[in-house]
Amino acid sequence: MDLRLAGKRALITGGSKGIGLAAAESLAAEGVDVILVARDPAALAAGQASIRARHQVNVTTVAADLSEESEVLRVAKSAADIDILVNNAGAIPPGGLRVVDEATWRRAWDLKVFGFIALCRAAYPALADRGNAVIVNVIGAAGEKLDPNYIAGSTGNAALMAFTRALGRASTADGIRVVGINPGPVATARMEMLMRKRAETDLGDAERWLELCARMPFARPGMPEEIGDAVAFLASPRSGYTSGTILTIDGGMAGS
């Protein structure tokens, strides 16, 4: 299926690895020029080389810490001609209320929760000027299946779900669609870290984390490219009447 995205330009945060890089790959496969944003210049260079080796599109990188307002504004200014914004950066650590300290909680929310919101605010005027623009927020299924042992992540994701729905309800007046994706467990290095923490809590041994994967739907986690392809579809004219909606991709776990 041709998603009719060729010639568009997208900015992807957290774009150097995992779901962010997979989203960039999926968009590039549709002829979209991509801008990868992350904190690590070396990881960005590797992601850039990977996409360039497979696709004939322009791939640029911006090294930035999106927990800082000045960096958010710099990124938005450098990418004022984008058609698609994919917010994906941020990794909120696991733990219950007594485990996650104040500094850790605030640092995590500064990047993911306030980082998403700040970049949407900074990029919104230019997206409105261009029209037919899309914001895709890659959030996380913990925002709908609340986990007290991932309390900072669950509450942060729930806030971003509300933000996405509220913004997507009004943004259509400015020619912008805003959608969200809630991935469940996805086979990334971050997933392994979280599963090790859960195995330590539930099974008493972090090394038994693969046993938890066997309990997942289809006896496996999701794959980054499955999320990346959903980003590309939701960003495309094929999904042109979708806004203020959040797609859950977790094998059906949210309904259990």
C-alpha positions as CSV (number, residue, x, y, z in Angstrom):
1,M,0.0,0.0,0.0
2,D,1.3,3.4,-1.0
3,L,0.9,5.6,2.1
4,R,1.3,8.8,-0.1
5,L,4.0,10.1,2.2
6,A,6.8,10.6,-0.4
7,G,8.4,14.0,-0.2
8,K,7.3,14.7,3.4
9,R,9.7,15.6,6.2
10,A,9.5,14.1,9.7
11,L,11.3,14.8,12.9
12,I,11.6,11.8,15.3
13,T,12.8,12.2,18.9
14,G,14.5,9.3,20.5
15,G,15.3,8.4,16.9
16,S,18.7,6.8,17.4
17,K,17.5,3.3,18.5
18,G,14.5,1.2,19.4
19,I,11.0,2.3,18.4
20,G,12.3,5.7,17.3
21,L,14.7,4.3,14.8
22,A,12.1,1.8,13.6
23,A,9.7,4.6,13.0
24,A,12.3,6.5,11.1
25,E,13.0,3.4,9.0
26,S,9.3,2.9,8.2
27,L,8.9,6.6,7.2
28,A,12.0,6.5,5.1
29,A,10.8,3.4,3.3
30,E,7.8,5.6,2.2
31,G,10.0,8.3,0.9
32,V,10.0,10.6,3.9
33,D,13.1,12.7,4.7
34,V,13.9,12.2,8.4
35,I,15.5,14.2,11.1
36,L,16.7,12.0,14.0
37,V,16.9,13.6,17.5
38,A,18.6,12.1,20.5
39,R,21.3,12.9,23.1
40,D,24.1,10.6,21.9
41,P,25.9,11.8,18.7
42,A,27.5,8.4,18.1
43,A,24.1,6.6,18.3
44,L,22.6,9.2,16.0
45,A,25.4,8.7,13.4
46,A,24.9,4.9,13.5
47,G,21.1,5.3,13.0
48,Q,21.7,7.8,10.2
49,A,24.1,5.3,8.4
50,S,21.6,2.5,8.8
51,I,18.7,4.4,7.2
52,R,20.9,5.8,4.4
53,A,22.1,2.3,3.5
54,R,18.5,1.2,2.9
55,H,16.6,4.2,1.6
56,Q,17.3,7.1,-0.8
57,V,16.1,9.9,1.4
58,N,17.7,12.7,3.3
59,V,18.7,11.8,6.8
60,T,19.9,14.5,9.2
61,T,20.6,14.4,12.9
62,V,20.3,16.8,15.8
63,A,22.0,15.9,19.2
64,A,19.9,17.5,21.9
65,D,18.6,17.0,25.4
66,L,14.9,17.6,25.2
67,S,14.5,17.9,29.0
68,E,15.9,21.4,28.5
69,E,13.6,24.1,27.2
70,S,16.4,25.9,25.3
71,E,17.2,22.6,23.5
72,V,13.5,22.1,22.6
73,L,13.4,25.5,21.1
74,R,16.6,24.9,19.2
75,V,15.3,21.7,17.7
76,A,12.0,23.2,16.8
77,K,13.8,26.2,15.1
78,S,16.1,23.9,13.1
79,A,13.2,21.8,11.8
80,A,10.5,24.4,11.1
81,D,9.7,22.9,7.7
82,I,8.6,19.4,9.0
83,D,5.2,17.8,8.1
84,I,5.3,15.1,10.8
85,L,6.5,15.2,14.4
86,V,7.0,11.9,16.2
87,N,7.5,12.3,20.0
88,N,9.2,9.2,21.3
89,A,12.1,10.3,23.5
90,G,12.1,9.4,27.2
91,A,12.5,6.4,29.4
92,I,10.8,6.6,32.8
93,P,12.3,4.2,35.4
94,P,10.3,1.5,37.2
95,G,9.5,1.4,40.9
96,G,6.8,2.1,43.3
97,L,6.1,5.3,45.3
98,R,8.7,4.5,47.9
99,V,11.3,3.5,45.4
100,V,11.3,6.4,42.9
101,D,12.8,9.4,44.6
102,E,11.9,13.0,43.8
103,A,14.9,13.8,41.7
104,T,14.5,10.7,39.5
105,W,10.7,11.3,39.1
106,R,11.2,14.9,38.0
107,R,14.1,14.1,35.7
108,A,12.2,11.4,33.9
109,W,9.1,13.6,33.5
110,D,11.1,16.6,32.3
111,L,12.3,14.5,29.3
112,K,9.2,12.4,28.5
113,V,6.1,14.2,29.8
114,F,7.2,17.8,29.6
115,G,9.5,17.1,26.7
116,F,6.6,15.9,24.6
117,I,4.4,18.8,25.6
118,A,7.2,21.4,25.1
119,L,8.1,20.2,21.6
120,C,4.4,20.1,20.5
121,R,4.1,23.7,21.7
122,A,7.3,24.8,20.0
123,A,6.5,23.1,16.7
124,Y,2.8,23.8,16.6
125,P,2.8,27.2,14.9
126,A,5.0,26.1,12.0
127,L,3.0,22.9,11.6
128,A,-0.2,25.0,11.5
129,D,1.3,27.2,8.9
130,R,2.2,24.3,6.6
131,G,-1.1,22.5,7.1
132,N,-1.9,18.8,6.6
133,A,0.6,18.1,9.5
134,V,0.6,15.3,12.0
135,I,1.9,14.8,15.5
136,V,2.4,11.2,16.6
137,N,3.0,10.7,20.3
138,V,4.5,7.3,21.2
139,I,3.4,7.0,24.8
140,G,3.1,3.5,26.4
141,A,0.4,1.1,27.5
142,A,1.2,1.5,31.2
143,G,-0.9,4.7,30.9
144,E,-4.1,2.7,30.5
145,K,-3.2,-0.5,32.5
146,L,-1.9,1.3,35.6
147,D,1.0,-0.4,37.4
148,P,1.9,0.7,41.0
149,N,5.3,-0.8,40.5
150,Y,5.8,1.6,37.5
151,I,4.0,4.5,39.1
152,A,6.0,7.3,37.6
153,G,5.7,5.8,34.1
154,S,2.0,4.9,34.4
155,T,1.0,8.4,35.7
156,G,3.2,10.1,33.2
157,N,1.8,8.1,30.3
158,A,-1.7,8.7,31.5
159,A,-1.0,12.4,31.4
160,L,0.3,12.2,27.9
161,M,-2.7,10.2,26.8
162,A,-5.0,13.0,28.1
163,F,-2.8,15.7,26.4
164,T,-2.9,13.8,23.1
165,R,-6.7,13.5,23.2
166,A,-7.3,17.1,24.2
167,L,-4.9,18.5,21.7
168,G,-6.2,16.3,18.9
169,R,-9.7,17.4,19.5
170,A,-8.8,21.1,18.8
171,S,-5.9,20.8,16.4
172,T,-8.0,19.9,13.4
173,A,-9.0,23.5,13.1
174,D,-5.4,24.3,12.4
175,G,-5.0,21.5,9.9
176,I,-3.1,19.3,12.3
177,R,-3.9,15.8,13.4
178,V,-2.6,14.5,16.8
179,V,-2.6,10.8,17.5
180,G,-1.0,8.5,20.0
181,I,0.4,5.0,20.1
182,N,0.5,2.9,23.3
183,P,3.0,0.1,22.8
184,G,3.1,-2.8,25.2
185,P,6.3,-4.6,25.8
186,V,8.5,-4.2,22.7
187,A,11.8,-6.1,22.1
188,T,14.3,-3.3,22.9
189,A,17.1,-2.9,25.4
190,R,14.8,-0.9,27.6
191,M,12.3,-3.7,27.6
192,E,14.9,-6.1,28.9
193,M,15.8,-3.7,31.7
194,L,12.2,-3.4,32.7
195,M,11.6,-7.2,32.5
196,R,14.6,-7.8,34.6
197,K,13.3,-5.5,37.3
198,R,9.9,-7.2,37.1
199,A,11.5,-10.7,37.3
200,E,13.4,-9.6,40.3
201,T,10.2,-8.5,42.0
202,D,7.9,-11.3,40.9
203,L,10.2,-14.2,40.6
204,G,13.1,-13.2,42.9
205,D,15.6,-13.5,40.1
206,A,16.3,-10.9,37.4
207,E,17.9,-13.6,35.2
208,R,14.5,-15.3,34.8
209,W,13.1,-12.4,32.8
210,L,12.7,-14.5,29.6
211,E,10.1,-16.6,31.5
212,L,7.9,-13.5,31.7
213,C,8.1,-13.1,27.9
214,A,6.7,-16.6,27.5
215,R,3.5,-15.4,29.2
216,M,2.9,-12.6,26.7
217,P,0.4,-12.8,23.8
218,F,1.9,-15.0,21.1
219,A,4.6,-15.9,23.6
220,R,6.7,-12.9,22.5
221,P,7.0,-9.2,22.9
222,G,6.1,-6.8,20.1
223,M,8.8,-5.9,17.5
224,P,10.0,-2.3,17.0
225,E,9.1,-2.4,13.3
226,E,5.5,-3.2,14.2
227,I,5.3,0.0,16.1
228,G,7.2,1.9,13.4
229,D,4.8,0.8,10.7
230,A,1.9,2.0,12.8
231,V,3.6,5.4,13.2
232,A,3.9,5.6,9.4
233,F,0.3,4.7,8.8
234,L,-1.1,7.1,11.3
235,A,1.0,9.9,9.9
236,S,-0.2,9.2,6.4
237,P,-3.2,10.5,4.4
238,R,-4.5,6.9,4.6
239,S,-5.4,7.7,8.2
240,G,-6.5,11.3,7.4
241,Y,-9.7,11.3,9.5
242,T,-7.9,10.2,12.7
243,S,-7.2,12.7,15.5
244,G,-7.4,12.7,19.3
245,T,-7.1,8.9,19.1
246,I,-4.7,6.5,20.8
247,L,-3.9,3.1,19.2
248,T,-2.8,0.4,21.7
249,I,-0.4,-2.2,20.3
250,D,0.1,-4.8,23.1
251,G,-1.3,-8.1,21.7
252,G,-4.5,-7.6,23.6
253,M,-3.0,-7.3,27.1
254,A,-4.8,-4.0,28.0
255,G,-8.1,-5.9,27.7
256,S,-7.2,-8.6,30.1
